[in-house]
Amino acid sequence: MLLTIVVILVVSGALLLGAAWGIYGRLPKPLEGFIVALAGGALIVSAVLELIEPAMKKAPLWQAFALVLLGAAVFTGLAYLVKKKWGSASGGGLLAAITLDGIPENLALGVALIGAGPLQVAALSGSIFLSNLPEAAGGAKEMAESGKSKGKVFALWAATAVLLSIAALAGNVLMDDAPQQLLALIQCFAGGAVVASLATEVFPKAFKEDAYWAGIATAIGLILALYLDQLA
C-alpha cells in the first residue's frame, strides 16, 4: 500500500507541478510545444501498449474496439462542449483530456500496482507522469491567459489531481476482485480517449507552438516511453 500511495502522489503531483509551471513559469513557446509533443509521443505508447493491447487479450475484440471508439467519441463530444462554454483558448480541452482519460487510466494504474514489481511500476507511472506534466502546464497557462484567476485555475487542477488520486486508490482497493473483462473494457475506453486527445488537443498545440520540431519531440517521447515499457 505504501508503494501505491507513493506512485499515486508522484503521478498526480505531475498535475500540480505542471499547473504551477504553466501559471507562474515562463518558457519560450517553441520549448513548450516541444515538451507537449514529447508527451504526445509517450501517450502513443501508453495508449497502445499499456491500455488497448493488453485489454484485447482479456475481452472480445468487438467489445474492445467498441469501447475504444466510445472513449474517443465521449472525449471528443465533451471537449467540444467544454470549448463552446469556456472558449477555444481556455485550456478546457486539455483539462477534459486529462480528466476523461485520466480516471479510467488511474483506475487501471491502481489495479496494475497490485502485485507489480518495481520496474513495472516505473514503466506505467513514468509514462503517465511524462504525459501529465506538460499537458497540465499547457492547459493551466491557457486558462490563466484567458483572464481567469490564477488561484482558481490552480485550485481547479489541484481538484483534478485529487480526483485522479481517488480513482487510482479505488482501482487498487475496490477493483482487486473485479472481472478481468471489465477492467479490460475500462482500459479500452481510456485508450480511445487518449487517441482522441492526441488528435484534437496535444499534437495540434505542439505543432502550432513548435512547428516541425514537434515531429522530433514526438519521436523522443515515444522512445522514452518504449524504454520504460521494455524495463517492465
PyRosetta script that sets phi, psi and omega in degrees:
from pyrosetta import init, pose_from_sequence

init()
pose = pose_from_sequence("MLLTIVVILVVSGALLLGAAWGIYGRLPKPLEGFIVALAGGALIVSAVLELIEPAMKKAPLWQAFALVLLGAAVFTGLAYLVKKKWGSASGGGLLAAITLDGIPENLALGVALIGAGPLQVAALSGSIFLSNLPEAAGGAKEMAESGKSKGKVFALWAATAVLLSIAALAGNVLMDDAPQQLLALIQCFAGGAVVASLATEVFPKAFKEDAYWAGIATAIGLILALYLDQLA")
pose.set_psi(1, -36.0)
pose.set_omega(1, 179.3)
pose.set_phi(2, -62.4)
pose.set_psi(2, -43.7)
pose.set_omega(2, 178.1)
pose.set_phi(3, -61.5)
pose.set_psi(3, -40.7)
pose.set_omega(3, 178.7)
pose.set_phi(4, -60.0)
pose.set_psi(4, -46.3)
pose.set_omega(4, -179.5)
pose.set_phi(5, -63.3)
pose.set_psi(5, -41.9)
pose.set_omega(5, 179.7)
pose.set_phi(6, -61.8)
pose.set_psi(6, -46.6)
pose.set_omega(6, -179.7)
pose.set_phi(7, -62.6)
pose.set_psi(7, -43.3)
pose.set_omega(7, 179.8)
pose.set_phi(8, -62.3)
pose.set_psi(8, -41.4)
pose.set_omega(8, 178.6)
pose.set_phi(9, -63.8)
pose.set_psi(9, -39.8)
pose.set_omega(9, 180.0)
pose.set_phi(10, -66.3)
pose.set_psi(10, -47.7)
pose.set_omega(10, -177.5)
pose.set_phi(11, -65.3)
pose.set_psi(11, -47.4)
pose.set_omega(11, 179.5)
pose.set_phi(12, -70.6)
pose.set_psi(12, -31.7)
pose.set_omega(12, 177.4)
pose.set_phi(13, -61.5)
pose.set_psi(13, -26.2)
pose.set_omega(13, 177.3)
pose.set_phi(14, -61.0)
pose.set_psi(14, -33.5)
pose.set_omega(14, 177.4)
pose.set_phi(15, -66.7)
pose.set_psi(15, -41.6)
pose.set_omega(15, 179.6)
pose.set_phi(16, -67.4)
pose.set_psi(16, -44.8)
pose.set_omega(16, 177.9)
pose.set_phi(17, -61.9)
pose.set_psi(17, -44.0)
pose.set_omega(17, 180.0)
pose.set_phi(18, -63.8)
pose.set_psi(18, -43.0)
pose.set_omega(18, 179.5)
pose.set_phi(19, -63.0)
pose.set_psi(19, -43.7)
pose.set_omega(19, 178.4)
pose.set_phi(20, -62.6)
pose.set_psi(20, -41.2)
pose.set_omega(20, 178.0)
pose.set_phi(21, -62.3)
pose.set_psi(21, -45.7)
pose.set_omega(21, -178.1)
pose.set_phi(22, -67.2)
pose.set_psi(22, -35.7)
pose.set_omega(22, -176.4)
pose.set_phi(23, -80.9)
pose.set_psi(23, -43.6)
pose.set_omega(23, -171.8)
pose.set_phi(24, -109.9)
pose.set_psi(24, -16.8)
pose.set_omega(24, -178.3)
pose.set_phi(25, -82.8)
pose.set_psi(25, 164.6)
pose.set_omega(25, 178.6)
pose.set_phi(26, -133.8)
pose.set_psi(26, 108.5)
pose.set_omega(26, 177.8)
pose.set_phi(27, -127.7)
pose.set_psi(27, 148.0)
pose.set_omega(27, 175.3)
pose.set_phi(28, -59.4)
pose.set_psi(28, 142.8)
pose.set_omega(28, -178.4)
pose.set_phi(29, -57.8)
pose.set_psi(29, -40.0)
pose.set_omega(29, 177.7)
pose.set_phi(30, -59.8)
pose.set_psi(30, -37.1)
pose.set_omega(30, 179.0)
pose.set_phi(31, -68.0)
pose.set_psi(31, -39.2)
pose.set_omega(31, 177.3)
pose.set_phi(32, -63.0)
pose.set_psi(32, -43.6)
pose.set_omega(32, 178.1)
pose.set_phi(33, -62.7)
pose.set_psi(33, -38.6)
pose.set_omega(33, 178.7)
pose.set_phi(34, -61.5)
pose.set_psi(34, -43.9)
pose.set_omega(34, -177.5)
pose.set_phi(35, -69.3)
pose.set_psi(35, -38.7)
pose.set_omega(35, 177.8)
pose.set_phi(36, -64.0)
pose.set_psi(36, -40.9)
pose.set_omega(36, 178.1)
pose.set_phi(37, -64.8)
pose.set_psi(37, -38.7)
pose.set_omega(37, 177.0)
pose.set_phi(38, -59.7)
pose.set_psi(38, -42.8)
pose.set_omega(38, 177.4)
pose.set_phi(39, -64.0)
pose.set_psi(39, -36.7)
pose.set_omega(39, 178.3)
pose.set_phi(40, -62.8)
pose.set_psi(40, -39.4)
pose.set_omega(40, 176.7)
pose.set_phi(41, -61.9)
pose.set_psi(41, -40.3)
pose.set_omega(41, 177.8)
pose.set_phi(42, -66.1)
pose.set_psi(42, -35.6)
pose.set_omega(42, -179.5)
pose.set_phi(43, -68.5)
pose.set_psi(43, -31.0)
pose.set_omega(43, 176.6)
pose.set_phi(44, -57.9)
pose.set_psi(44, -48.3)
pose.set_omega(44, -179.9)
pose.set_phi(45, -65.0)
pose.set_psi(45, -43.8)
pose.set_omega(45, -178.8)
pose.set_phi(46, -60.0)
pose.set_psi(46, -43.9)
pose.set_omega(46, -177.8)
pose.set_phi(47, -65.4)
pose.set_psi(47, -44.2)
pose.set_omega(47, -173.4)
pose.set_phi(48, -82.0)
pose.set_psi(48, -52.5)
pose.set_omega(48, -171.1)
pose.set_phi(49, -85.1)
pose.set_psi(49, -26.4)
pose.set_omega(49, -175.2)
pose.set_phi(50, -105.7)
pose.set_psi(50, -16.4)
pose.set_omega(50, -178.2)
pose.set_phi(51, -118.1)
pose.set_psi(51, -63.8)
pose.set_omega(51, -171.2)
pose.set_phi(52, -74.5)
pose.set_psi(52, -52.2)
pose.set_omega(52, -174.4)
pose.set_phi(53, -60.5)
pose.set_psi(53, -46.3)
pose.set_omega(53, 177.2)
pose.set_phi(54, -63.4)
pose.set_psi(54, -34.9)
pose.set_omega(54, -177.9)
pose.set_phi(55, -67.9)
pose.set_psi(55, -30.7)
pose.set_omega(55, -179.0)
pose.set_phi(56, -64.8)
pose.set_psi(56, -19.1)
pose.set_omega(56, 179.1)
pose.set_phi(57, -85.5)
pose.set_psi(57, -10.8)
pose.set_omega(57, -174.7)
pose.set_phi(58, -115.4)
pose.set_psi(58, -9.6)
pose.set_omega(58, -178.9)
pose.set_phi(59, -135.9)
pose.set_psi(59, 154.4)
pose.set_omega(59, 175.8)
pose.set_phi(60, -55.5)
pose.set_psi(60, 143.2)
pose.set_omega(60, -175.4)
pose.set_phi(61, -57.7)
pose.set_psi(61, -41.3)
pose.set_omega(61, -176.7)
pose.set_phi(62, -64.6)
pose.set_psi(62, -35.4)
pose.set_omega(62, 177.4)
pose.set_phi(63, -70.2)
pose.set_psi(63, -41.1)
pose.set_omega(63, 179.0)
pose.set_phi(64, -61.6)
pose.set_psi(64, -47.1)
pose.set_omega(64, -178.7)
pose.set_phi(65, -66.1)
pose.set_psi(65, -37.9)
pose.set_omega(65, 179.5)
pose.set_phi(66, -63.9)
pose.set_psi(66, -40.1)
pose.set_omega(66, 179.7)
pose.set_phi(67, -71.6)
pose.set_psi(67, -32.2)
pose.set_omega(67, 174.2)
pose.set_phi(68, -61.3)
pose.set_psi(68, -47.5)
pose.set_omega(68, 178.8)
pose.set_phi(69, -64.1)
pose.set_psi(69, -38.8)
pose.set_omega(69, 179.4)
pose.set_phi(70, -65.0)
pose.set_psi(70, -43.0)
pose.set_omega(70, 177.7)
pose.set_phi(71, -59.8)
pose.set_psi(71, -42.7)
pose.set_omega(71, 178.5)
pose.set_phi(72, -64.9)
pose.set_psi(72, -41.6)
pose.set_omega(72, -178.3)
pose.set_phi(73, -67.6)
pose.set_psi(73, -42.9)
pose.set_omega(73, -179.8)
pose.set_phi(74, -65.4)
pose.set_psi(74, -43.9)
pose.set_omega(74, 178.5)
pose.set_phi(75, -61.2)
pose.set_psi(75, -47.4)
pose.set_omega(75, -177.5)
pose.set_phi(76, -60.6)
pose.set_psi(76, -44.1)
pose.set_omega(76, 178.9)
pose.set_phi(77, -64.0)
pose.set_psi(77, -42.8)
pose.set_omega(77, 179.8)
pose.set_phi(78, -66.3)
pose.set_psi(78, -42.6)
pose.set_omega(78, 179.1)
pose.set_phi(79, -62.1)
pose.set_psi(79, -38.3)
pose.set_omega(79, 178.1)
pose.set_phi(80, -63.0)
pose.set_psi(80, -46.2)
pose.set_omega(80, -179.8)
pose.set_phi(81, -65.5)
pose.set_psi(81, -39.4)
pose.set_omega(81, 179.5)
pose.set_phi(82, -62.6)
pose.set_psi(82, -43.4)
pose.set_omega(82, -178.6)
pose.set_phi(83, -69.7)
pose.set_psi(83, -34.9)
pose.set_omega(83, 177.8)
pose.set_phi(84, -64.5)
pose.set_psi(84, -31.9)
pose.set_omega(84, -177.4)
pose.set_phi(85, -84.8)
pose.set_psi(85, -43.4)
pose.set_omega(85, -173.5)
pose.set_phi(86, -97.9)
pose.set_psi(86, -12.9)
pose.set_omega(86, -177.7)
pose.set_phi(87, 98.7)
pose.set_psi(87, 153.2)
pose.set_omega(87, -171.4)
pose.set_phi(88, -69.7)
pose.set_psi(88, -19.1)
pose.set_omega(88, -176.5)
pose.set_phi(89, -112.4)
pose.set_psi(89, 27.3)
pose.set_omega(89, -173.3)
pose.set_phi(90, -91.0)
pose.set_psi(90, -13.6)
pose.set_omega(90, -173.9)
pose.set_phi(91, 83.0)
pose.set_psi(91, 0.1)
pose.set_omega(91, -179.5)
pose.set_phi(92, -63.2)
pose.set_psi(92, -31.8)
pose.set_omega(92, 179.4)
pose.set_phi(93, -63.9)
pose.set_psi(93, -43.4)
pose.set_omega(93, 178.7)
pose.set_phi(94, -68.1)
pose.set_psi(94, -36.2)
pose.set_omega(94, 176.4)
pose.set_phi(95, -63.7)
pose.set_psi(95, -41.4)
pose.set_omega(95, 176.8)
pose.set_phi(96, -63.2)
pose.set_psi(96, -39.6)
pose.set_omega(96, 179.9)
pose.set_phi(97, -61.0)
pose.set_psi(97, -48.5)
pose.set_omega(97, -177.7)
pose.set_phi(98, -65.7)
pose.set_psi(98, -39.8)
pose.set_omega(98, -178.0)
pose.set_phi(99, -71.0)
pose.set_psi(99, -47.7)
pose.set_omega(99, -173.7)
pose.set_phi(100, -69.4)
pose.set_psi(100, -45.4)
pose.set_omega(100, 178.2)
pose.set_phi(101, -82.7)
pose.set_psi(101, -20.6)
pose.set_omega(101, -176.4)
pose.set_phi(102, -73.1)
pose.set_psi(102, -35.2)
pose.set_omega(102, -177.9)
pose.set_phi(103, -63.9)
pose.set_psi(103, -55.9)
pose.set_omega(103, 176.6)
pose.set_phi(104, -66.6)
pose.set_psi(104, -32.1)
pose.set_omega(104, 178.1)
pose.set_phi(105, -63.1)
pose.set_psi(105, -41.8)
pose.set_omega(105, 179.5)
pose.set_phi(106, -74.6)
pose.set_psi(106, -31.4)
pose.set_omega(106, 170.4)
pose.set_phi(107, -58.2)
pose.set_psi(107, -45.7)
pose.set_omega(107, 178.7)
pose.set_phi(108, -65.2)
pose.set_psi(108, -37.4)
pose.set_omega(108, 177.9)
pose.set_phi(109, -61.5)
pose.set_psi(109, -45.2)
pose.set_omega(109, 180.0)
pose.set_phi(110, -61.0)
pose.set_psi(110, -40.6)
pose.set_omega(110, 178.4)
pose.set_phi(111, -67.6)
pose.set_psi(111, -41.6)
pose.set_omega(111, -177.7)
pose.set_phi(112, -64.4)
pose.set_psi(112, -26.2)
pose.set_omega(112, -178.6)
pose.set_phi(113, -74.5)
pose.set_psi(113, -13.3)
pose.set_omega(113, 179.4)
pose.set_phi(114, -70.2)
pose.set_psi(114, 111.3)
pose.set_omega(114, 178.6)
pose.set_phi(115, 73.5)
pose.set_psi(115, 10.8)
pose.set_omega(115, -178.0)
pose.set_phi(116, -79.8)
pose.set_psi(116, 150.0)
pose.set_omega(116, 176.1)
pose.set_phi(117, -84.8)
pose.set_psi(117, 168.9)
pose.set_omega(117, -177.8)
pose.set_phi(118, -57.6)
pose.set_psi(118, -40.2)
pose.set_omega(118, -178.0)
pose.set_phi(119, -70.2)
pose.set_psi(119, -37.8)
pose.set_omega(119, 176.2)
pose.set_phi(120, -63.8)
pose.set_psi(120, -41.8)
pose.set_omega(120, 178.0)
pose.set_phi(121, -62.1)
pose.set_psi(121, -43.7)
pose.set_omega(121, -179.6)
pose.set_phi(122, -63.1)
pose.set_psi(122, -40.1)
pose.set_omega(122, -177.8)
pose.set_phi(123, -64.6)
pose.set_psi(123, -50.2)
pose.set_omega(123, -176.4)
pose.set_phi(124, -70.9)
pose.set_psi(124, -48.7)
pose.set_omega(124, -178.0)
pose.set_phi(125, -68.0)
pose.set_psi(125, -33.5)
pose.set_omega(125, 178.9)
pose.set_phi(126, -64.0)
pose.set_psi(126, -41.9)
pose.set_omega(126, 178.8)
pose.set_phi(127, -64.3)
pose.set_psi(127, -42.8)
pose.set_omega(127, -179.9)
pose.set_phi(128, -66.5)
pose.set_psi(128, -40.4)
pose.set_omega(128, 178.8)
pose.set_phi(129, -61.1)
pose.set_psi(129, -46.2)
pose.set_omega(129, -178.7)
pose.set_phi(130, -59.0)
pose.set_psi(130, -35.0)
pose.set_omega(130, -178.3)
pose.set_phi(131, -82.8)
pose.set_psi(131, -37.1)
pose.set_omega(131, -175.9)
pose.set_phi(132, -68.8)
pose.set_psi(132, -41.0)
pose.set_omega(132, -172.1)
pose.set_phi(133, -60.3)
pose.set_psi(133, -58.6)
pose.set_omega(133, -178.1)
pose.set_phi(134, -71.7)
pose.set_psi(134, -29.7)
pose.set_omega(134, 178.1)
pose.set_phi(135, -64.6)
pose.set_psi(135, -43.2)
pose.set_omega(135, 178.3)
pose.set_phi(136, -64.9)
pose.set_psi(136, -39.2)
pose.set_omega(136, 179.5)
pose.set_phi(137, -62.1)
pose.set_psi(137, -46.7)
pose.set_omega(137, -179.2)
pose.set_phi(138, -65.8)
pose.set_psi(138, -44.3)
pose.set_omega(138, -179.0)
pose.set_phi(139, -65.7)
pose.set_psi(139, -44.6)
pose.set_omega(139, -179.2)
pose.set_phi(140, -65.5)
pose.set_psi(140, -38.1)
pose.set_omega(140, 179.4)
pose.set_phi(141, -63.0)
pose.set_psi(141, -45.4)
pose.set_omega(141, -179.4)
pose.set_phi(142, -64.7)
pose.set_psi(142, -37.9)
pose.set_omega(142, 179.3)
pose.set_phi(143, -67.2)
pose.set_psi(143, -40.3)
pose.set_omega(143, 179.0)
pose.set_phi(144, -66.5)
pose.set_psi(144, -39.3)
pose.set_omega(144, -178.5)
pose.set_phi(145, -72.3)
pose.set_psi(145, -17.8)
pose.set_omega(145, 179.5)
pose.set_phi(146, -80.7)
pose.set_psi(146, -1.5)
pose.set_omega(146, 175.5)
pose.set_phi(147, 109.5)
pose.set_psi(147, -2.5)
pose.set_omega(147, 179.7)
pose.set_phi(148, -75.7)
pose.set_psi(148, 150.9)
pose.set_omega(148, 178.2)
pose.set_phi(149, -59.8)
pose.set_psi(149, 134.0)
pose.set_omega(149, -180.0)
pose.set_phi(150, -61.1)
pose.set_psi(150, -38.5)
pose.set_omega(150, 178.8)
pose.set_phi(151, -63.9)
pose.set_psi(151, -41.6)
pose.set_omega(151, 179.9)
pose.set_phi(152, -68.5)
pose.set_psi(152, -37.7)
pose.set_omega(152, 178.7)
pose.set_phi(153, -63.2)
pose.set_psi(153, -46.5)
pose.set_omega(153, 179.9)
pose.set_phi(154, -63.8)
pose.set_psi(154, -39.5)
pose.set_omega(154, 179.4)
pose.set_phi(155, -63.0)
pose.set_psi(155, -37.5)
pose.set_omega(155, 179.2)
pose.set_phi(156, -64.3)
pose.set_psi(156, -43.8)
pose.set_omega(156, 178.9)
pose.set_phi(157, -70.9)
pose.set_psi(157, -33.2)
pose.set_omega(157, 175.9)
pose.set_phi(158, -65.0)
pose.set_psi(158, -40.6)
pose.set_omega(158, 177.6)
pose.set_phi(159, -63.6)
pose.set_psi(159, -36.9)
pose.set_omega(159, 176.5)
pose.set_phi(160, -63.8)
pose.set_psi(160, -41.5)
pose.set_omega(160, 177.9)
pose.set_phi(161, -61.2)
pose.set_psi(161, -41.2)
pose.set_omega(161, 178.5)
pose.set_phi(162, -64.5)
pose.set_psi(162, -43.2)
pose.set_omega(162, 179.8)
pose.set_phi(163, -60.5)
pose.set_psi(163, -43.8)
pose.set_omega(163, -179.4)
pose.set_phi(164, -70.3)
pose.set_psi(164, -32.8)
pose.set_omega(164, 175.7)
pose.set_phi(165, -63.7)
pose.set_psi(165, -42.0)
pose.set_omega(165, 178.0)
pose.set_phi(166, -62.8)
pose.set_psi(166, -39.5)
pose.set_omega(166, 178.8)
pose.set_phi(167, -62.0)
pose.set_psi(167, -42.3)
pose.set_omega(167, 179.6)
pose.set_phi(168, -65.3)
pose.set_psi(168, -42.7)
pose.set_omega(168, 177.7)
pose.set_phi(169, -64.0)
pose.set_psi(169, -39.7)
pose.set_omega(169, 178.2)
pose.set_phi(170, -62.7)
pose.set_psi(170, -41.3)
pose.set_omega(170, 178.5)
pose.set_phi(171, -62.1)
pose.set_psi(171, -38.0)
pose.set_omega(171, -177.8)
pose.set_phi(172, -75.6)
pose.set_psi(172, -37.4)
pose.set_omega(172, -172.8)
pose.set_phi(173, -94.2)
pose.set_psi(173, -44.4)
pose.set_omega(173, -170.4)
pose.set_phi(174, -92.8)
pose.set_psi(174, -21.3)
pose.set_omega(174, -173.0)
pose.set_phi(175, -108.7)
pose.set_psi(175, 17.3)
pose.set_omega(175, 179.7)
pose.set_phi(176, -59.1)
pose.set_psi(176, -37.2)
pose.set_omega(176, -176.8)
pose.set_phi(177, -104.3)
pose.set_psi(177, 11.6)
pose.set_omega(177, -178.8)
pose.set_phi(178, -69.5)
pose.set_psi(178, 149.3)
pose.set_omega(178, 177.9)
pose.set_phi(179, -57.6)
pose.set_psi(179, 139.9)
pose.set_omega(179, -179.1)
pose.set_phi(180, -60.5)
pose.set_psi(180, -34.5)
pose.set_omega(180, -179.1)
pose.set_phi(181, -65.7)
pose.set_psi(181, -38.2)
pose.set_omega(181, 178.0)
pose.set_phi(182, -63.8)
pose.set_psi(182, -45.6)
pose.set_omega(182, 178.2)
pose.set_phi(183, -61.2)
pose.set_psi(183, -38.4)
pose.set_omega(183, 179.8)
pose.set_phi(184, -63.6)
pose.set_psi(184, -41.0)
pose.set_omega(184, -179.3)
pose.set_phi(185, -69.3)
pose.set_psi(185, -34.7)
pose.set_omega(185, 175.0)
pose.set_phi(186, -61.9)
pose.set_psi(186, -42.7)
pose.set_omega(186, 179.3)
pose.set_phi(187, -64.4)
pose.set_psi(187, -38.9)
pose.set_omega(187, 179.2)
pose.set_phi(188, -64.9)
pose.set_psi(188, -41.0)
pose.set_omega(188, 177.0)
pose.set_phi(189, -59.7)
pose.set_psi(189, -44.6)
pose.set_omega(189, 178.6)
pose.set_phi(190, -62.5)
pose.set_psi(190, -42.7)
pose.set_omega(190, 179.9)
pose.set_phi(191, -61.2)
pose.set_psi(191, -41.0)
pose.set_omega(191, 177.6)
pose.set_phi(192, -63.6)
pose.set_psi(192, -39.4)
pose.set_omega(192, 177.7)
pose.set_phi(193, -65.3)
pose.set_psi(193, -38.3)
pose.set_omega(193, 177.7)
pose.set_phi(194, -62.4)
pose.set_psi(194, -46.3)
pose.set_omega(194, -179.2)
pose.set_phi(195, -59.5)
pose.set_psi(195, -44.2)
pose.set_omega(195, 179.2)
pose.set_phi(196, -64.8)
pose.set_psi(196, -38.9)
pose.set_omega(196, 179.7)
pose.set_phi(197, -66.1)
pose.set_psi(197, -35.8)
pose.set_omega(197, 177.0)
pose.set_phi(198, -62.3)
pose.set_psi(198, -44.7)
pose.set_omega(198, -175.1)
pose.set_phi(199, -71.9)
pose.set_psi(199, -36.2)
pose.set_omega(199, -171.5)
pose.set_phi(200, -102.1)
pose.set_psi(200, -23.2)
pose.set_omega(200, -173.7)
pose.set_phi(201, -121.2)
pose.set_psi(201, -53.2)
pose.set_omega(201, -168.1)
pose.set_phi(202, -72.3)
pose.set_psi(202, -60.2)
pose.set_omega(202, -174.8)
pose.set_phi(203, -69.3)
pose.set_psi(203, -38.3)
pose.set_omega(203, 174.4)
pose.set_phi(204, -59.4)
pose.set_psi(204, -41.2)
pose.set_omega(204, 178.5)
pose.set_phi(205, -64.9)
pose.set_psi(205, -43.8)
pose.set_omega(205, -178.7)
pose.set_phi(206, -62.5)
pose.set_psi(206, -44.2)
pose.set_omega(206, -178.5)
pose.set_phi(207, -67.4)
pose.set_psi(207, -37.1)
pose.set_omega(207, 179.1)
pose.set_phi(208, -62.0)
pose.set_psi(208, -39.0)
pose.set_omega(208, -176.2)
pose.set_phi(209, -86.1)
pose.set_psi(209, -32.8)
pose.set_omega(209, -170.0)
pose.set_phi(210, -127.3)
pose.set_psi(210, 4.0)
pose.set_omega(210, 177.8)
pose.set_phi(211, 49.9)
pose.set_psi(211, -131.1)
pose.set_omega(211, -168.1)
pose.set_phi(212, -75.2)
pose.set_psi(212, -16.1)
pose.set_omega(212, 174.4)
pose.set_phi(213, -66.0)
pose.set_psi(213, -19.6)
pose.set_omega(213, 178.2)
pose.set_phi(214, -60.6)
pose.set_psi(214, -30.6)
pose.set_omega(214, 177.9)
pose.set_phi(215, -65.5)
pose.set_psi(215, -40.7)
pose.set_omega(215, 177.7)
pose.set_phi(216, -66.5)
pose.set_psi(216, -42.9)
pose.set_omega(216, -179.5)
pose.set_phi(217, -62.3)
pose.set_psi(217, -39.1)
pose.set_omega(217, 178.9)
pose.set_phi(218, -61.5)
pose.set_psi(218, -43.0)
pose.set_omega(218, 179.1)
pose.set_phi(219, -63.9)
pose.set_psi(219, -38.7)
pose.set_omega(219, 178.7)
pose.set_phi(220, -63.9)
pose.set_psi(220, -44.8)
pose.set_omega(220, 178.3)
pose.set_phi(221, -62.1)
pose.set_psi(221, -39.6)
pose.set_omega(221, 178.4)
pose.set_phi(222, -63.2)
pose.set_psi(222, -43.1)
pose.set_omega(222, 179.8)
pose.set_phi(223, -63.9)
pose.set_psi(223, -43.9)
pose.set_omega(223, 179.6)
pose.set_phi(224, -60.8)
pose.set_psi(224, -44.5)
pose.set_omega(224, -179.4)
pose.set_phi(225, -68.4)
pose.set_psi(225, -38.0)
pose.set_omega(225, 176.3)
pose.set_phi(226, -62.6)
pose.set_psi(226, -38.6)
pose.set_omega(226, 178.8)
pose.set_phi(227, -64.1)
pose.set_psi(227, -44.1)
pose.set_omega(227, 177.7)
pose.set_phi(228, -61.6)
pose.set_psi(228, -39.6)
pose.set_omega(228, 179.5)
pose.set_phi(229, -65.4)
pose.set_psi(229, -38.8)
pose.set_omega(229, -179.9)
pose.set_phi(230, -68.8)
pose.set_psi(230, -27.7)
pose.set_omega(230, 176.4)
pose.set_phi(231, -61.2)
pose.set_psi(231, -31.1)
pose.set_omega(231, -177.9)
pose.set_phi(232, -81.5)
pose.dump_pdb("model.pdb")
